[in-house]
Amino acid sequence: MTRTSPRKKQQHHGGVKKGSKHLCLQSKQFLLGLYNAGMTYKDISSNYQVPRATLSRIIKKFKETKTVERKVGSGRPRKTSETDDHNLILAIKRDRSTTAVEVAKNCGIPGISPRLVRLRIAEQTQLKSCFKTSKPFINAKNRKRRVKWCMNRLHYTKEQWRRFLFSDESPFVLRFNKKLRVWCNSNERYLPWATTGTVKHDRKIMVWGCFSALGVGNLCMIEGRMDQYQYHSIIRNELIPSAQKLFQSSNWTFQQDNDPKHTARSTVRLFDELDIPVEEWPAQSPDLNPIENLWAHLNWTLRNRKCKNELELFDALKNGWNAIPNEYLVALADSMPERLNAVIDNKGYPTKY
């Protein structure tokens, strides 16, 4: 039993001081027993960290009223009972999208405000109101396919995933456009160093890249809108050299998503012609492709970029791409078993990846 109190007397204007706590009935009875057993105020205070003023108040109250219990009705009465609190929390847990206003309106307890509902939630749970995370919509058919695909690959070892060559396309804009934090006072919010300039329609480029646990492959800029013929050129001039560099063209598997130009018949014939082993891939599954995390990492490392045109941006991207540490690439490839299990556990819905 502990109760801390400032050593120096401070001015107080009534009520319970912020940070202080009432001693429970059992603690008061315990202290009273020590006093009746012959211990002095000084010994009790020093041994049990109870201020002498508090101890004196408890003993005085017992001598006057023969009890140390608080007066019935002292303090503002609680508006809700334990049953009411339980029902309020249950309403939130049954429908996580409901609002405090709706709960207060429909709970059937007179005099309940939305503010009180929020207070009870904060008191008794770890729940916090937050915006829903934006994730791609996945229909029921594709959810089943995602789970089946993951189940069929649970036996893959980390060594097998390290022989995968993951690929994708991604856009990059001239200026980093994510929110950045800064320490400032309220009157400094709009100073130049505390603001980030935005452009309504910033220029951007689209790049194609690939990587494995052994290193990054080639990074190339896509000219205009990529069609199957430009993709064929990338396969011949970027993918094949990347595979030769990383795997010496043996014992590897190529990963790509189900974009129409990736699955076109002419593209499939090209894969057969070049003897490229392509992994089947489930639809709507960016969370299963670790290169998505690699794009975000590349964008963040170049957050201070100040590129004047698209060529300068691509040069910066290539430099950042080639500087990515291999340990990070290994960690991404090794995360595949966890990604599979996350999709299975979430019944095919989007995961945190």
N, C-alpha and C positions, 0 to 999 in steps of 0.2 A: 504494500500500500504506500503510494507516494503522492505527495501534493506539493507542488512547487509554488513559490510566491516571491515577488520582488523583495529584496532586503530593504530597499529604501521606500519610505512612505510616499505614495504619489496621490495627487488630488483625484478624487473620484466623486462623481455626481449622481450616484444612485444606480440601482440595477446590478446585474452580474457583470463584472469587468471582463472584457474580451480576452479569451485565453484561459480564464479561471474555470474551475469545475467544482460542483458540489460534491462533498464526500457522501458516499452511500451510507445507508443505515447500519450495515454491518461494520463499516470502518469506524463510525461514531461509537458504536457499542464496544468495539475493541479498545479504542482509546479511553473510553470511560472505565473499562475494566482495569486497564493499566493504572489509571489514576486511583481507583479504589484499592488497588493492590499496594499502594504506597509510593509509586514512582512520582517524581516531581515533574513540573511542567518542563523544566530545562532538559531532563533526561529523555522524556517522551519526545520532545521537539527535536533533539539532536539525533536520537536513535531511529526515528521513523519519519524524518523530514517533513514534519507538520509544523506550520507557523504557530508560535505561542499564542497569538491573538485568536487563531482558529480554535485551538484547544481550550482556551479560556472561555470562548463563546459557547462551546459545547457543554462544558462543565457548569457554567452559569445557567444555561437553559435547563439542564437536568435538575439542578437544585431548585429552580423556580417552578418547573412544570412536571417534574418526575418522569420526563421522557425526552428523547433526543430526536424523535420523529418530526418531520416538517409538518406544519399545520395543513390540515386538509383544505384544499382550495387556495392555498397560497400560490401566487404566480398566475399567469394567464392560462386558463384551461385549454387543453389540446382539443382542436376541432374534430380530429378523427380518432377513432378507436383502432385497435390492432387489426380488427376485421376489416375496417374501412381501408386501412393502409394496404392490407393484403390484396383487397379487391382492386385498388388503384394500380398496384404494381402488376397484377395479373392481367388487367386490361391492356397495359402497355406490352407485356410479353406475348399476349395472344395476337396482337396486331402491331408490329413494330413501326408501321407507317402512320399510325394514329397520332394525333397531336394532343398536347396538354389541354387545349381549348375543348376538343371533342371529348376527352376523358372527363373533364370537369362538368360538361353539359350532360353526359349520358350516364354518369356513375350513380345517380339517384341519391346523392348525399347533399342535403341542403347546405347552402353557404360555402360550397367548395369553389375556389377560384383556380384558374390555370397556374397561377404562381404557387399555390399550395401544392398542386399536383407535381410541379417541377421540384419543389422542396422535398417532398416525400421520396421521389425517385432518386434525388441526390443523396438523401439520408440512408436509404436502404439498399441501393444497388450501385453498380459500377457503370450503369448505362449513361451515355451522353448523346445528345442530339447532334447529328452530323448529316451533311449532304450525302446522298447516295453516290456511290462510285460509278462512273460511266464505264461500261464494258460492252463489247459487241453482243447483240442479241443472238442467241443460239436456239433454234427451234428444236422440238422434241426429237425429230428424226436424227438431226446431227448430234444431239446430246448422246443418244444411244450409240451412234457410230464412234464418237469420241471415246466413250467408256470401253467399247469393244476393242478399239485400236490400242488403247493403253493396256487393257488386260492381256492382249496378245503379245505385248512387248515387255511385260514385267520380268521376263527371264533374261533380258539383255543386261549384260554386265557393263560396268563403267568403261572397261577397256574397249568394248564394242562401240559405245557411244563416242569414245574418243577418236574413232575411225570414221565418224560422220563428218561430212562437209556441209554445214548449214548455210543457207543462202536466202537472200531477200532483197527487195528494193526499198528505199526510204527517201523521203524528201528532206531537204535542209534549206533553211532561209538564211539570208545574208546576216541577219542580226538575231542573237539569242533572244527568244521571246517568252521565256518562263519567268515567273515572279522570283525576285531575289529579296532577301531580308537585309535590313540595315538598322543600326542602332541610332535613334534620333529622338529629340524632344518633340512635343506637340507642335511647337512653332517652327520646326525644321523639316516638316514633312514634304514641303515643296521646294526645298533648295536643290540645286542641280545635282549634287552628289547623292541625294536621297531619292531621286526619280530615275526612271528608265524610259528612254524615248521609244515610242511605238510607231509603226508604219502600218497603215490600213491594209495595203496590199503589197507586202514585201516581196522582192524577187526571190526565187528559190530555184534549186536544181534537184533532180532526181538521180540517185546513184544506186548502183548494184554492187553488192559485195558478198563475200563468203568467208567462213572461218572454220577452223577445227581446233581441237585441244592442242594441236601441234603448232598452230600459228594462224595468222590472218592470210587470206588469199588476196587476189587482186581486187582493187576498187576501181570502178569505171563510172563515168558520167553518162547518163542516158540522154540521147538527143531527141528532144520533143517528146511525143507520146510513144512509148515503146510498143511495138507490135511483135508478132511471132518471128518476123524476119530479122529484126534487130536483136531479138532474144537468141536466135540461132547464131548470130555473129558473136554475142557474148559467150555462148557456150563454147564456140571454137577458139576464140581469142583470149578469153579470160578464165573460164571454168577449167578447161583442159590444162593450161599452164599452171593454174593454182593447184590442181590435183597432182601434177607432176612434181611441183616444188614440195608439197607437204607429204605426199604418200608414195612418190615415185611410181604413180599410176597403178598401184596394186593394193588390194584388200581395203577398199574404202566404199562408202555409200553416200550418194548425193541426196540432199534434202531440198525440196522446194514446195511452195504452197500450191493451191489448186487454181491459180489464176488461169483464165482461158488460154492465154498465150503459152503457158507452161504445159498445158495438157492437150494442146492442139495435136491432130494426127501427124502433121509434119514435124512437130517437135518430138513426138514419141518415136517416129522413124529415125530422127537424127540421133536420139539417145541409143537406139539399137545399132545404128551404123557405127557410132563411136564407142560402143560397148561401155556405156556409162550406167552403173547400177543405181537406179532411182528408187528411193523409199516411198511407198504409198503414204499419203498424208491426209489426215481427216480435215474436213471443211471447218471454217470458222475457228481455227485453233492457233491464234498468234501466241497464246500463253504457253504453248508447247514448243515454240521455236525460240531458243535462247538468243538468237541474233537480235531479237527485239530489244533485249536488255543491252546488247552491245551498241545498238544505235543510240539509245538513251545515254549510255556512258560516253560515247564519242561526242554527242551534242553537249553534254555537261562539261567535258574537259575543254571544249572550245567556246565556253560561254562568254569569254572576254574578247571574242573575235571582232575585228573591225574591217570587214571585207568591203571593197568598193564595187566589185562586180562578181559575176558567177565564176570566172576563172580563178580569181583569188580565193574564193570560197572553196573550190574543189582542191586547190593546192593545200589549203589549211586542213581540209578533211583528210587528204592523203597523208600528210605529216602526222596528224593525230591518229589515224588508222594504223600506221606502221609503228607508232610508239606505244600501242596498247600492250601492257605486260602479259606475258604468256601465262602467268599464274591465274590471271583473271579469266583467260580463255579456258583453262583447264577446269576452273570452278564452274563456269557456265555449262560445259559439256557434262560434268559430273552431276549437275543438278537435274538431269533428265529423269532418273528414277523417282525423285521427289515430285517432279511435275506430273508424271504418270499417276502416282498415288493421289496427288491433290485433285486431279480430274475425276478419278474413280470415287474418292471420298465425297466430292461435291456433285456426284451424279451427272457429270457432263457439263455442268454449268461453269462459267468463267471462274478462274482461280486468281490468286494473288499475283501470279507471275505475269 
